[in-house]
Structures are given as structure tokens and as C-alpha cells.
């Protein structure tokens, strides 16, 4: 591997899926101030709304995760246009 091409803050980081609580460890440069205990070690944690463990495409389930109320706003806006 070439020296000096990776950023200085490239380190192991835990990504936590907030919709189902699953966590996975990978390397990243994402900035975070929070930490979490994962497999006996303490790592920085990045919280994500959806990951491959909760996304309907990967799970095969048609579960809708709506944390910001976007679907409700869409349905109320276009409710009168149903044919």
C-alpha cells in the first residue's frame, strides 16, 4: 500500500442502525464524538437511520421505516388525487 494516500483519521468505527439496533464494525473517516462498547472494545460510533439489515431491498420485507414523517406528509398532500 502506498504511504501518505490515506487520511490521518482513517480508523475502525462502529455504525449503528437506529431502526433495529444492529451494529457493524468497519473503517471510516466519519467524524463522531460518541463511543460504544462493541465486542469487548470501545470504538467511535456513527448512528445511521437505515442499513442493509433493515432496508426492505436486502431483507425482502416491505417494512417501511419513516423517522421524519415524510410518508404521512406525502399521503396527506396527495390524498385527494386518488383515482
C-alpha positions, 0 to 999 in steps of 0.5 A: 500500500502506498504511504501518505494516500490515506487520511490521518483519521482513517480508523475502525468505527462502529455504525449503528442502525437506529431502526433495529439496533444492529451494529457493524464494525468497519473503517471510516473517516466519519467524524463522531464524538460518541463511543460504544462498547462493541465486542469487548472494545470501545470504538467511535460510533456513527448512528445511521437511520437505515442499513442493509439489515433493515432496508426492505431491498436486502431483507425482502420485507416491505417494512417501511421505516419513516423517522421524519414523517415524510410518508404521512406528509406525502399521503396527506398532500396527495390524498385527494388525487386518488383515482 
